């Protein structure tokens, strides 16, 4: 299986509606500032499909540095530290590192709408929630077959490091653990998860990642 990585640009979560792979490495400092290193791989096939008539409503992935700069410029507390890209036979690969001043800036980068990325805190803990999939309510067999073919071998992966012990969970809409093909390190100062992109695209009951530290 190819290790696919992608940036959650515009919204990592919005990217999950396309056939891309994502690897996000998030590091929180003790003051809640930090960095996120993102490597994302975009299928050339899906990029071409996205340009066809009738697909204008699908999320657009900012594949150029200028696109990313425009996105980051709208978010107080975010800064680009590095960016580079390369074209491979079947994919475009983009690697970028960004700095964030606080969790709110990071989650605004993930999801500008504020509907799929949430942060809260109390006296004793903090919680970050990312909705990877809201669940499927209808199916189009032809579209599903196409997405299964082009998403094969791609995965969504995330690592989160913090100065204190943290707990990471993958849950469905009913709060039940998601375990199918999930690679999860759930409790440590460095936690992580990895899921095949196909599992996220076709999750019947939704998937969310919850990190508490």
Helices and strands as residue ranges (DSSP letters): H 12-15, E 20-28, E 34-43, H 44-49, H 65-73, E 78-87, E 91-100, H 103-110, E 117-121, E 126-133, H 141-151, E 155-171, E 183-185, E 187-196, H 197-201, E 207-212
